[in-house]
């Protein structure tokens, strides 16, 4: 499925700010920004990424803030009935 097809199926641009502790400096919080197309409110793509993080990355998660914005929705998408020829 391409990005436009996902957007037509209610996937929206999702930005997650992930705060985490590195093992060598646990008192410091670091930030990681991650973006993908995902579906609210369950966020299956983000959850899969966070599950991977917890299993494979030594940095311990502190918190995750999520922002979401629709790029295209069914009401905004329409086909144009025209053809443009450029010479």
MOPAC internal coordinates of N, CA, C and O (Angstrom, degrees):
PM7 1SCF
backbone

  N    0.0000 0     0.00 0     0.00 0    0    0    0
  C    1.4428 1     0.00 0     0.00 0    1    0    0
  C    1.5371 1   107.89 1     0.00 0    2    1    0
  O    1.2310 1   119.89 1   -50.42 1    3    2    1
  N    1.3263 1   117.81 1   129.58 1    3    2    1
  C    1.4640 1   120.07 1   179.31 1    5    3    2
  C    1.5339 1   110.31 1   -85.20 1    6    5    3
  O    1.2310 1   120.70 1    -5.60 1    7    6    5
  N    1.3383 1   116.26 1   174.40 1    7    6    5
  C    1.4605 1   121.00 1  -174.96 1    9    7    6
  C    1.5271 1   112.77 1   -61.01 1   10    9    7
  O    1.2310 1   119.63 1   139.15 1   11   10    9
  N    1.3265 1   118.31 1   -40.85 1   11   10    9
  C    1.4636 1   120.46 1   179.53 1   13   11   10
  C    1.5198 1   110.82 1   -64.06 1   14   13   11
  O    1.2310 1   120.16 1   138.12 1   15   14   13
  N    1.3240 1   117.29 1   -41.88 1   15   14   13
  C    1.4702 1   120.48 1   177.50 1   17   15   14
  C    1.5280 1   110.68 1   -61.83 1   18   17   15
  O    1.2310 1   120.39 1   138.87 1   19   18   17
  N    1.3238 1   116.86 1   -41.13 1   19   18   17
  C    1.4706 1   120.28 1   177.58 1   21   19   18
  C    1.5235 1   110.67 1   -61.70 1   22   21   19
  O    1.2310 1   120.52 1   135.57 1   23   22   21
  N    1.3324 1   116.61 1   -44.43 1   23   22   21
  C    1.4590 1   120.16 1  -178.88 1   25   23   22
  C    1.5255 1   111.42 1   -63.68 1   26   25   23
  O    1.2310 1   120.30 1   144.54 1   27   26   25
  N    1.3198 1   117.02 1   -35.46 1   27   26   25
  C    1.4616 1   120.79 1   177.66 1   29   27   26
  C    1.5307 1   111.29 1   -70.63 1   30   29   27
  O    1.2310 1   120.41 1   163.27 1   31   30   29
  N    1.3189 1   116.81 1   -16.73 1   31   30   29
  C    1.4833 1   121.81 1   177.61 1   33   31   30
  C    1.5229 1   111.30 1  -103.52 1   34   33   31
  O    1.2310 1   120.68 1  -151.62 1   35   34   33
  N    1.3283 1   116.30 1    28.38 1   35   34   33
  C    1.4727 1   124.51 1   174.38 1   37   35   34
  C    1.5131 1   115.13 1    74.89 1   38   37   35
  O    1.2310 1   119.35 1  -167.38 1   39   38   37
  N    1.3139 1   118.85 1    12.62 1   39   38   37
  C    1.4608 1   119.48 1   169.49 1   41   39   38
  C    1.5253 1   106.84 1   -72.16 1   42   41   39
  O    1.2310 1   119.98 1   -39.43 1   43   42   41
  N    1.3173 1   117.64 1   140.57 1   43   42   41
  C    1.4524 1   122.78 1  -179.81 1   45   43   42
  C    1.5203 1   109.38 1  -129.60 1   46   45   43
  O    1.2310 1   120.91 1   -26.82 1   47   46   45
  N    1.3286 1   115.87 1   153.18 1   47   46   45
  C    1.4490 1   119.77 1   176.11 1   49   47   46
  C    1.5239 1   108.19 1   -62.54 1   50   49   47
  O    1.2310 1   120.69 1   -60.02 1   51   50   49
  N    1.3112 1   116.29 1   119.98 1   51   50   49
  C    1.4596 1   122.69 1  -176.98 1   53   51   50
  C    1.5175 1   108.72 1  -118.16 1   54   53   51
  O    1.2310 1   121.20 1   -52.37 1   55   54   53
  N    1.3274 1   115.31 1   127.63 1   55   54   53
  C    1.4538 1   121.59 1   177.24 1   57   55   54
  C    1.5231 1   107.66 1  -114.50 1   58   57   55
  O    1.2310 1   121.02 1   -51.65 1   59   58   57
  N    1.3234 1   115.66 1   128.35 1   59   58   57
  C    1.4674 1   120.76 1   178.83 1   61   59   58
  C    1.5233 1   108.50 1  -118.16 1   62   61   59
  O    1.2310 1   121.02 1   -52.26 1   63   62   61
  N    1.3307 1   115.65 1   127.74 1   63   62   61
  C    1.4604 1   120.66 1   170.54 1   65   63   62
  C    1.5218 1   106.04 1   -98.42 1   66   65   63
  O    1.2310 1   121.15 1   -65.17 1   67   66   65
  N    1.3159 1   115.41 1   114.83 1   67   66   65
  C    1.4611 1   121.71 1  -176.65 1   69   67   66
  C    1.5201 1   108.10 1  -104.86 1   70   69   67
  O    1.2310 1   120.93 1   -60.61 1   71   70   69
  N    1.3237 1   115.83 1   119.39 1   71   70   69
  C    1.4641 1   120.76 1   174.49 1   73   71   70
  C    1.5186 1   107.60 1   -98.89 1   74   73   71
  O    1.2310 1   120.92 1   -43.26 1   75   74   73
  N    1.3379 1   115.85 1   136.74 1   75   74   73
  C    1.4648 1   119.86 1  -174.67 1   77   75   74
  C    1.5222 1   110.80 1  -148.52 1   78   77   75
  O    1.2310 1   121.36 1   -18.76 1   79   78   77
  N    1.3369 1   115.00 1   161.24 1   79   78   77
  C    1.4656 1   123.64 1   176.16 1   81   79   78
  C    1.5245 1   108.97 1  -106.13 1   82   81   79
  O    1.2310 1   120.25 1   -50.86 1   83   82   81
  N    1.3131 1   117.13 1   129.14 1   83   82   81
  C    1.4631 1   120.85 1   174.05 1   85   83   82
  C    1.5327 1   108.65 1   -81.15 1   86   85   83
  O    1.2310 1   119.46 1   -34.45 1   87   86   85
  N    1.3248 1   118.63 1   145.55 1   87   86   85
  C    1.4653 1   120.69 1  -177.83 1   89   87   86
  C    1.5341 1   113.39 1   -60.67 1   90   89   87
  O    1.2310 1   120.11 1   144.59 1   91   90   89
  N    1.3292 1   117.40 1   -35.41 1   91   90   89
  C    1.4631 1   119.79 1  -177.25 1   93   91   90
  C    1.5285 1   113.47 1   -80.71 1   94   93   91
  O    1.2310 1   119.33 1   165.19 1   95   94   93
  N    1.3370 1   118.89 1   -14.81 1   95   94   93
  C    1.4686 1   123.42 1   177.19 1   97   95   94
  C    1.5285 1   109.43 1  -140.38 1   98   97   95
  O    1.2310 1   119.28 1  -112.11 1   99   98   97
  N    1.3238 1   118.97 1    67.89 1   99   98   97
  C    1.4623 1   121.50 1  -172.91 1  101   99   98
  C    1.5292 1   114.32 1   -65.43 1  102  101   99
  O    1.2310 1   120.05 1   162.64 1  103  102  101
  N    1.3286 1   117.51 1   -17.36 1  103  102  101
  C    1.4673 1   119.17 1  -179.38 1  105  103  102
  C    1.5374 1   112.31 1   -81.06 1  106  105  103
  O    1.2310 1   120.15 1   167.99 1  107  106  105
  N    1.3329 1   117.31 1   -12.01 1  107  106  105
  C    1.4603 1   121.49 1  -179.52 1  109  107  106
  C    1.5259 1   110.96 1  -100.24 1  110  109  107
  O    1.2310 1   121.40 1   -38.55 1  111  110  109
  N    1.3301 1   114.93 1   141.45 1  111  110  109
  C    1.4635 1   119.72 1   173.07 1  113  111  110
  C    1.5202 1   108.56 1  -100.02 1  114  113  111
  O    1.2310 1   121.06 1   -44.70 1  115  114  113
  N    1.3081 1   115.58 1   135.30 1  115  114  113
  C    1.4589 1   121.08 1   175.21 1  117  115  114
  C    1.5196 1   108.11 1  -117.96 1  118  117  115
  O    1.2310 1   121.09 1   -21.80 1  119  118  117
  N    1.3296 1   115.53 1   158.20 1  119  118  117
  C    1.4525 1   120.96 1  -175.43 1  121  119  118
  C    1.5271 1   110.46 1  -118.35 1  122  121  119
  O    1.2310 1   121.36 1   -38.45 1  123  122  121
  N    1.3327 1   115.00 1   141.55 1  123  122  121
  C    1.4621 1   122.20 1   176.33 1  125  123  122
  C    1.5274 1   106.84 1  -134.04 1  126  125  123
  O    1.2310 1   120.13 1   -51.89 1  127  126  125
  N    1.3334 1   117.36 1   128.11 1  127  126  125
  C    1.4609 1   121.82 1   178.65 1  129  127  126
  C    1.5257 1   108.61 1  -102.81 1  130  129  127
  O    1.2310 1   120.70 1   -48.04 1  131  130  129
  N    1.3233 1   116.27 1   131.96 1  131  130  129
  C    1.4624 1   122.01 1  -177.15 1  133  131  130
  C    1.5244 1   108.41 1  -133.52 1  134  133  131
  O    1.2310 1   119.88 1   -45.57 1  135  134  133
  N    1.3377 1   117.83 1   134.43 1  135  134  133
  C    1.4647 1   122.17 1   178.61 1  137  135  134
  C    1.5156 1   111.17 1  -128.18 1  138  137  135
  O    1.2310 1   121.66 1   -36.29 1  139  138  137
  N    1.3248 1   114.42 1   143.71 1  139  138  137
  C    1.4585 1   121.50 1   175.29 1  141  139  138
  C    1.5208 1   108.52 1  -163.78 1  142  141  139
  O    1.2310 1   120.24 1    -6.57 1  143  142  141
  N    1.3069 1   117.14 1   173.43 1  143  142  141
  C    1.4533 1   121.46 1   170.97 1  145  143  142
  C    1.5229 1   107.25 1   -89.40 1  146  145  143
  O    1.2310 1   120.49 1   -48.67 1  147  146  145
  N    1.3371 1   116.66 1   131.33 1  147  146  145
  C    1.4612 1   120.71 1  -176.41 1  149  147  146
  C    1.5262 1   109.34 1  -150.82 1  150  149  147
  O    1.2310 1   120.50 1    -8.93 1  151  150  149
  N    1.3261 1   116.65 1   171.07 1  151  150  149
  C    1.4649 1   122.51 1  -177.53 1  153  151  150
  C    1.5307 1   109.68 1  -115.57 1  154  153  151
  O    1.2310 1   120.91 1   -57.23 1  155  154  153
  N    1.3486 1   115.86 1   122.77 1  155  154  153
  C    1.4657 1   121.10 1   175.18 1  157  155  154
  C    1.5170 1   108.65 1   -82.33 1  158  157  155
  O    1.2310 1   118.33 1   -25.87 1  159  158  157
  N    1.2973 1   120.79 1   154.13 1  159  158  157
  C    1.4651 1   127.00 1     0.22 1  161  159  158
  C    1.5242 1   114.01 1   -95.48 1  162  161  159
  O    1.2310 1   120.32 1  -177.70 1  163  162  161
  N    1.3311 1   116.99 1     2.30 1  163  162  161
  C    1.4712 1   119.49 1  -175.62 1  165  163  162
  C    1.5254 1   113.06 1   -83.60 1  166  165  163
  O    1.2310 1   119.73 1   150.93 1  167  166  165
  N    1.3306 1   118.12 1   -29.07 1  167  166  165
  C    1.4626 1   124.56 1   179.10 1  169  167  166
  C    1.5401 1   112.16 1    50.24 1  170  169  167
  O    1.2310 1   119.67 1  -118.14 1  171  170  169
  N    1.3295 1   118.24 1    61.86 1  171  170  169
  C    1.4680 1   119.92 1  -177.44 1  173  171  170
  C    1.5296 1   113.67 1   -63.26 1  174  173  171
  O    1.2310 1   119.77 1   144.64 1  175  174  173
  N    1.3223 1   118.04 1   -35.36 1  175  174  173
  C    1.4728 1   120.40 1  -178.79 1  177  175  174
  C    1.5287 1   109.63 1   -70.09 1  178  177  175
  O    1.2310 1   120.28 1   135.21 1  179  178  177
  N    1.3302 1   117.07 1   -44.79 1  179  178  177
  C    1.4643 1   121.20 1   177.96 1  181  179  178
  C    1.5258 1   111.00 1   -63.58 1  182  181  179
  O    1.2310 1   120.29 1   137.05 1  183  182  181
  N    1.3220 1   117.04 1   -42.95 1  183  182  181
  C    1.4728 1   119.84 1   179.10 1  185  183  182
  C    1.5315 1   111.30 1   -60.71 1  186  185  183
  O    1.2310 1   120.60 1   139.67 1  187  186  185
  N    1.3219 1   116.45 1   -40.33 1  187  186  185
  C    1.4679 1   120.01 1   178.12 1  189  187  186
  C    1.5306 1   110.06 1   -62.66 1  190  189  187
  O    1.2310 1   120.41 1   137.36 1  191  190  189
  N    1.3379 1   116.82 1   -42.64 1  191  190  189
  C    1.4574 1   120.76 1   177.90 1  193  191  190
  C    1.5320 1   111.25 1   -63.15 1  194  193  191
  O    1.2310 1   120.11 1   135.66 1  195  194  193
  N    1.3291 1   117.40 1   -44.34 1  195  194  193
  C    1.4678 1   120.47 1   179.98 1  197  195  194
  C    1.5292 1   111.67 1   -67.03 1  198  197  195
  O    1.2310 1   119.92 1   144.17 1  199  198  197
  N    1.3160 1   117.77 1   -35.83 1  199  198  197
  C    1.4728 1   120.56 1   174.61 1  201  199  198
  C    1.5223 1   110.36 1   -62.07 1  202  201  199
  O    1.2310 1   121.02 1   136.51 1  203  202  201
  N    1.3326 1   115.66 1   -43.49 1  203  202  201
  C    1.4664 1   119.92 1   176.94 1  205  203  202
  C    1.5334 1   109.93 1   -60.23 1  206  205  203
  O    1.2310 1   120.40 1   134.83 1  207  206  205
  N    1.3308 1   116.84 1   -45.17 1  207  206  205
  C    1.4710 1   122.33 1   179.94 1  209  207  206
  C    1.5293 1   110.03 1   -55.72 1  210  209  207
  O    1.2310 1   120.81 1   128.04 1  211  210  209
  N    1.3249 1   116.05 1   -51.96 1  211  210  209
  C    1.4668 1   119.92 1  -176.18 1  213  211  210
  C    1.5312 1   112.52 1   -63.16 1  214  213  211
  O    1.2310 1   119.63 1   148.54 1  215  214  213
  N    1.3112 1   118.32 1   -31.46 1  215  214  213
  C    1.4583 1   121.64 1  -178.50 1  217  215  214
  C    1.5195 1   113.92 1   -85.34 1  218  217  215
  O    1.2310 1   119.97 1   151.09 1  219  218  217
  N    1.3477 1   117.66 1   -28.91 1  219  218  217
  C    1.4610 1   120.41 1  -169.00 1  221  219  218
  C    1.5283 1   116.37 1  -120.91 1  222  221  219
  O    1.2310 1   120.14 1   169.00 1  223  222  221
  N    1.3205 1   117.34 1   -11.00 1  223  222  221
  C    1.4643 1   120.33 1  -177.41 1  225  223  222
  C    1.5214 1   108.68 1  -116.38 1  226  225  223
  O    1.2310 1   120.47 1   -46.44 1  227  226  225
  N    1.3116 1   116.70 1   133.56 1  227  226  225
  C    1.4661 1   121.10 1  -175.90 1  229  227  226
  C    1.5231 1   113.13 1   -70.27 1  230  229  227
  O    1.2310 1   119.72 1   156.01 1  231  230  229
  N    1.3137 1   118.14 1   -23.99 1  231  230  229
  C    1.4637 1   120.89 1  -179.15 1  233  231  230
  C    1.5259 1   109.56 1   -65.02 1  234  233  231
  O    1.2310 1   120.67 1   -48.67 1  235  234  233
  N    1.3322 1   116.32 1   131.33 1  235  234  233
  C    1.4687 1   122.14 1  -177.98 1  237  235  234
  C    1.5264 1   110.03 1   -88.56 1  238  237  235
  O    1.2310 1   120.59 1   -51.41 1  239  238  237
  N    1.3314 1   116.47 1   128.59 1  239  238  237
  C    1.4580 1   121.60 1   179.72 1  241  239  238
  C    1.5268 1   110.99 1   -66.70 1  242  241  239
  O    1.2310 1   120.83 1   -42.13 1  243  242  241
  N    1.3212 1   116.01 1   137.87 1  243  242  241
  C    1.4649 1   122.15 1   174.88 1  245  243  242
  C    1.5286 1   109.82 1  -103.89 1  246  245  243
  O    1.2310 1   120.53 1   125.48 1  247  246  245
  N    1.3510 1   116.59 1   -54.52 1  247  246  245
  C    1.4621 1   121.06 1  -179.40 1  249  247  246
  C    1.5212 1   109.92 1  -160.91 1  250  249  247
  O    1.2310 1   121.76 1   -16.91 1  251  250  249
  N    1.3321 1   114.23 1   163.09 1  251  250  249
  C    1.4614 1   121.15 1   178.89 1  253  251  250
  C    1.5287 1   107.70 1  -135.79 1  254  253  251
  O    1.2310 1   120.95 1   -54.05 1  255  254  253
  N    1.3340 1   115.79 1   125.95 1  255  254  253
  C    1.4713 1   121.52 1   174.03 1  257  255  254
  C    1.5199 1   107.37 1  -109.43 1  258  257  255
  O    1.2310 1   121.08 1   -43.26 1  259  258  257
  N    1.3395 1   115.54 1   136.74 1  259  258  257
  C    1.4612 1   120.29 1  -174.36 1  261  259  258
  C    1.5235 1   110.04 1  -120.77 1  262  261  259
  O    1.2310 1   121.27 1   -45.39 1  263  262  261
  N    1.3230 1   115.18 1   134.61 1  263  262  261
  C    1.4551 1   122.47 1   170.61 1  265  263  262
  C    1.5082 1   108.01 1  -123.98 1  266  265  263
  O    1.2310 1   120.75 1   -32.62 1  267  266  265
  N    1.3343 1   116.17 1   147.38 1  267  266  265
  C    1.4517 1   118.65 1  -176.46 1  269  267  266
  C    1.5143 1   109.85 1  -142.13 1  270  269  267
  O    1.2310 1   120.98 1   -36.77 1  271  270  269
  N    1.3287 1   115.73 1   143.23 1  271  270  269
  C    1.4581 1   121.27 1   179.91 1  273  271  270
  C    1.5128 1   109.31 1  -146.00 1  274  273  271
  O    1.2310 1   120.88 1   -50.95 1  275  274  273
  N    1.3093 1   115.92 1   129.05 1  275  274  273
  C    1.4526 1   120.04 1   174.76 1  277  275  274
  C    1.5221 1   109.90 1   -76.41 1  278  277  275
  O    1.2310 1   120.18 1   -45.69 1  279  278  277
  N    1.2984 1   117.26 1   134.31 1  279  278  277
  C    1.4575 1   121.96 1   178.51 1  281  279  278
  C    1.5231 1   109.34 1   -93.55 1  282  281  279
  O    1.2310 1   120.88 1   131.73 1  283  282  281
  N    1.3035 1   115.91 1   -48.27 1  283  282  281
  C    1.4643 1   122.27 1   179.56 1  285  283  282
  C    1.5164 1   107.14 1  -131.88 1  286  285  283
  O    1.2310 1   120.52 1   -42.38 1  287  286  285
  N    1.2967 1   116.61 1   137.62 1  287  286  285
  C    1.4630 1   119.41 1   173.41 1  289  287  286
  C    1.5237 1   107.61 1  -129.57 1  290  289  287
  O    1.2310 1   120.87 1   -12.09 1  291  290  289
  N    1.3001 1   115.95 1   167.91 1  291  290  289
  C    1.4603 1   119.85 1  -176.57 1  293  291  290
  C    1.5252 1   111.35 1   -59.28 1  294  293  291
  O    1.2310 1   119.81 1   144.86 1  295  294  293
  N    1.3346 1   117.97 1   -35.14 1  295  294  293
  C    1.4580 1   120.84 1  -178.88 1  297  295  294
  C    1.5309 1   111.94 1   -69.82 1  298  297  295
  O    1.2310 1   119.69 1   155.50 1  299  298  297
  N    1.3120 1   118.20 1   -24.50 1  299  298  297
  C    1.4574 1   121.80 1  -177.09 1  301  299  298
  C    1.5309 1   112.30 1   -95.26 1  302  301  299
  O    1.2310 1   119.82 1   165.49 1  303  302  301
  N    1.2918 1   117.95 1   -14.51 1  303  302  301
  C    1.4594 1   122.16 1  -174.13 1  305  303  302
  C    1.5239 1   109.33 1   -98.62 1  306  305  303
  O    1.2310 1   120.90 1   -54.26 1  307  306  305
  N    1.3202 1   115.89 1   125.74 1  307  306  305
  C    1.4645 1   119.13 1   175.15 1  309  307  306
  C    1.5213 1   109.12 1  -149.70 1  310  309  307
  O    1.2310 1   120.90 1   -26.61 1  311  310  309
  N    1.2806 1   115.89 1   153.39 1  311  310  309
  C    1.4561 1   121.62 1   179.24 1  313  311  310
  C    1.5266 1   109.34 1   -86.92 1  314  313  311
  O    1.2310 1   121.06 1   -40.50 1  315  314  313
  N    1.3017 1   115.57 1   139.50 1  315  314  313
  C    1.4715 1   120.21 1   176.10 1  317  315  314
  C    1.5227 1   108.24 1   -92.85 1  318  317  315
  O    1.2310 1   120.83 1   -43.36 1  319  318  317
  N    1.2975 1   116.03 1   136.64 1  319  318  317
  C    1.4527 1   121.33 1  -179.38 1  321  319  318
  C    1.5416 1   108.13 1   -97.86 1  322  321  319
  O    1.2310 1   121.01 1  -112.84 1  323  322  321
  N    1.3300 1   115.67 1    67.16 1  323  322  321
  C    1.4522 1   120.04 1   178.98 1  325  323  322
  C    1.5094 1   109.97 1  -155.22 1  326  325  323
  O    1.2310 1   121.65 1   -13.09 1  327  326  325
  N    1.3080 1   114.45 1   166.91 1  327  326  325
  C    1.4574 1   121.39 1   177.45 1  329  327  326
  C    1.5215 1   107.54 1  -134.05 1  330  329  327
  O    1.2310 1   120.17 1   -46.94 1  331  330  329
  N    1.3076 1   117.28 1   133.06 1  331  330  329
  C    1.4589 1   121.75 1   177.83 1  333  331  330
  C    1.5282 1   107.11 1  -114.00 1  334  333  331
  O    1.2310 1   121.03 1   -55.54 1  335  334  333
  N    1.3197 1   115.64 1   124.46 1  335  334  333
  C    1.4517 1   121.24 1   179.18 1  337  335  334
  C    1.5115 1   107.53 1  -110.62 1  338  337  335
  O    1.2310 1   120.52 1   -53.86 1  339  338  337
  N    1.3311 1   116.61 1   126.14 1  339  338  337
  C    1.4541 1   121.42 1   179.40 1  341  339  338
  C    1.5119 1   109.09 1  -111.52 1  342  341  339
  O    1.2310 1   120.40 1   -43.97 1  343  342  341
  N    1.3139 1   116.83 1   136.03 1  343  342  341
  C    1.4761 1   122.05 1  -179.51 1  345  343  342
  C    1.5068 1   109.70 1  -108.59 1  346  345  343
  O    1.2310 1   120.10 1   180.00 1  347  346  345

